[in-house]
Amino acid sequence: MRIRPAAPDELPALQDIERAAGAAFRDLGMAAIADDDPPALDVLESYRRAGRAWVACADGDRPMAYLICEPVDGALHIEQVSVHPDAARRGVGRTLLAHAADRARAEGLTGLTLTTFTEVPWNAPYYARLGFRTLEETELTPGLRKIRSHEAELGLDQWPRACMRRDQSLSGGQT
């Protein structure tokens, strides 16, 4: 497996990965999440141009997963990480997160943050196994509060959600 920056012509494939990965939410009674549109091409392009969109590739260098992120309050915030179901359970997401942690460390950022559904097995429980911890409300930075507020406006709070963080000092370069 190889992690590399996303190429401009791959952005529609990232949308396809997102749609395929999102379908699993339907089985949990979260059809609105399953049917949600992936990030728009211009949004993906802005992450790509900023050097914040990476893909995981295997056979033929075709993306099977992607991660987009941005600095938020001194940490690298994982906006989205999606793995195509055909590549699930092979450590692809873990490898993308390890790459993000390495990049965060190289940029002097203090850790990784993300927001996620707490009761979805491949969300909060998965991230907890990778060393992320749920943040208490009092620990949320202004940027994370803004992200959570936007998510609430989008209706994501109809299912339990949380902010999580993994400090760089605890990750030791490994995810």
C-alpha positions as CSV (number, residue, x, y, z in Angstrom):
1,M,0.0,0.0,0.0
2,R,1.2,3.5,-0.8
3,I,0.0,6.8,0.6
4,R,0.4,9.8,-1.6
5,P,-1.2,13.2,-2.3
6,A,-4.4,13.0,-4.2
7,A,-4.2,14.0,-7.9
8,P,-6.7,16.5,-9.4
9,D,-8.2,13.9,-11.8
10,E,-8.8,11.5,-8.8
11,L,-11.3,13.7,-7.0
12,P,-14.4,12.1,-8.5
13,A,-13.0,8.7,-7.4
14,L,-12.8,10.1,-3.9
15,Q,-16.5,11.0,-4.1
16,D,-17.2,7.4,-5.2
17,I,-15.2,6.0,-2.3
18,E,-17.2,8.2,0.1
19,R,-20.5,7.0,-1.4
20,A,-19.5,3.4,-1.2
21,A,-18.2,3.7,2.4
22,G,-21.3,5.6,3.5
23,A,-23.7,2.9,2.4
24,A,-22.9,0.8,5.5
25,F,-24.7,3.5,7.6
26,R,-28.0,2.4,6.1
27,D,-27.7,-1.0,8.0
28,L,-27.5,1.0,11.3
29,G,-30.7,3.0,10.6
30,M,-28.7,6.0,9.5
31,A,-30.1,6.4,6.0
32,A,-29.6,10.2,6.0
33,I,-25.9,9.6,6.5
34,A,-25.8,6.9,3.8
35,D,-27.5,9.2,1.4
36,D,-25.5,12.3,2.2
37,D,-23.5,13.8,-0.6
38,P,-19.7,13.4,-0.5
39,P,-17.6,16.6,-0.3
40,A,-18.0,18.7,-3.5
41,L,-15.2,18.6,-6.0
42,D,-14.2,22.2,-5.2
43,V,-14.0,21.4,-1.5
44,L,-11.8,18.3,-2.3
45,E,-9.7,20.5,-4.6
46,S,-9.2,23.1,-1.8
47,Y,-7.8,20.3,0.5
48,R,-5.7,18.9,-2.3
49,R,-4.2,22.3,-3.2
50,A,-3.4,22.9,0.4
51,G,-1.5,19.6,0.6
52,R,-4.2,18.1,2.9
53,A,-5.7,15.3,0.8
54,W,-4.0,11.9,0.7
55,V,-5.0,8.7,-0.9
56,A,-4.1,5.1,-0.1
57,C,-3.4,3.0,-3.2
58,A,-2.6,-0.6,-4.0
59,D,-3.1,-2.3,-7.3
60,G,-2.5,-0.1,-10.3
61,D,-2.1,3.0,-8.1
62,R,-5.9,3.5,-8.0
63,P,-7.2,5.1,-4.7
64,M,-9.0,2.8,-2.4
65,A,-9.3,5.3,0.5
66,Y,-8.7,8.9,1.2
67,L,-8.2,11.3,4.1
68,I,-8.7,15.1,4.2
69,C,-7.6,17.3,7.1
70,E,-6.7,20.8,8.2
71,P,-5.0,22.5,11.1
72,V,-7.4,23.5,13.9
73,D,-6.2,25.1,17.1
74,G,-2.7,23.6,17.0
75,A,-3.8,20.0,16.0
76,L,-4.4,18.4,12.7
77,H,-8.1,17.9,12.4
78,I,-9.3,14.9,10.4
79,E,-12.2,16.1,8.4
80,Q,-12.9,12.9,6.6
81,V,-11.3,9.5,6.3
82,S,-13.1,7.0,4.0
83,V,-12.1,3.5,2.9
84,H,-13.9,1.7,0.1
85,P,-15.7,-1.4,1.4
86,D,-13.6,-3.6,-0.9
87,A,-10.5,-2.5,1.0
88,A,-12.0,-2.5,4.5
89,R,-10.4,-4.4,7.4
90,R,-6.9,-4.3,5.9
91,G,-5.4,-1.5,8.0
92,V,-5.9,1.1,5.3
93,G,-7.6,3.7,7.5
94,R,-5.0,3.1,10.2
95,T,-2.2,3.7,7.7
96,L,-3.8,6.9,6.5
97,L,-4.1,8.1,10.1
98,A,-0.5,7.2,10.7
99,H,0.5,9.3,7.7
100,A,-1.6,12.2,9.0
101,A,0.1,11.9,12.4
102,D,3.5,11.9,10.8
103,R,2.6,15.1,8.9
104,A,1.2,16.7,12.0
105,R,4.4,15.9,13.9
106,A,6.5,17.3,11.1
107,E,4.5,20.6,11.2
108,G,4.8,20.9,15.0
109,L,1.2,20.2,15.6
110,T,0.3,18.7,19.0
111,G,-2.0,15.9,17.9
112,L,-4.9,14.7,15.8
113,T,-8.5,15.6,16.4
114,L,-11.7,14.4,14.7
115,T,-15.5,14.3,15.3
116,T,-17.3,11.0,15.0
117,F,-20.4,9.0,15.8
118,T,-20.0,7.4,19.2
119,E,-22.2,4.4,18.6
120,V,-21.0,3.3,15.1
121,P,-18.5,0.4,15.5
122,W,-16.1,1.7,12.8
123,N,-16.2,5.3,14.3
124,A,-15.6,6.1,17.9
125,P,-14.8,2.6,19.1
126,Y,-12.4,2.1,16.3
127,Y,-10.6,5.4,17.0
128,A,-10.4,4.6,20.7
129,R,-8.5,1.4,19.7
130,L,-6.1,3.6,17.8
131,G,-5.4,5.8,20.9
132,F,-7.9,8.6,20.5
133,R,-9.8,9.7,23.6
134,T,-13.2,11.4,23.8
135,L,-12.9,15.0,24.8
136,E,-15.1,16.5,27.5
137,E,-17.1,19.6,26.6
138,T,-14.7,21.7,28.7
139,E,-11.7,20.5,26.6
140,L,-13.1,21.6,23.3
141,T,-11.1,24.3,21.6
142,P,-12.8,27.2,19.9
143,G,-12.2,25.6,16.5
144,L,-13.7,22.3,17.6
145,R,-16.7,24.1,19.0
146,K,-17.2,25.8,15.7
147,I,-17.0,22.4,13.9
148,R,-19.5,20.8,16.3
149,S,-21.8,23.7,15.9
150,H,-21.7,23.4,12.1
151,E,-22.4,19.6,12.4
152,A,-25.4,20.3,14.6
153,E,-26.7,22.7,11.9
154,L,-26.4,19.9,9.4
155,G,-28.5,17.6,11.6
156,L,-25.7,15.2,12.5
157,D,-26.5,15.5,16.2
158,Q,-29.6,13.3,15.8
159,W,-27.1,10.5,16.5
160,P,-24.6,10.7,19.4
161,R,-21.4,12.4,18.4
162,A,-18.1,13.3,20.1
163,C,-14.8,15.1,19.5
164,M,-11.8,12.9,19.9
165,R,-8.1,13.6,20.2
166,R,-4.9,11.7,20.0
167,D,-1.8,13.5,21.4
168,Q,1.4,13.3,19.4
169,S,3.3,12.4,22.6
170,L,1.2,9.3,23.1
171,S,1.3,8.2,19.5
172,G,5.0,7.9,19.1
173,G,4.7,8.0,15.3
174,Q,2.5,4.9,15.2
175,T,-1.2,4.7,14.8
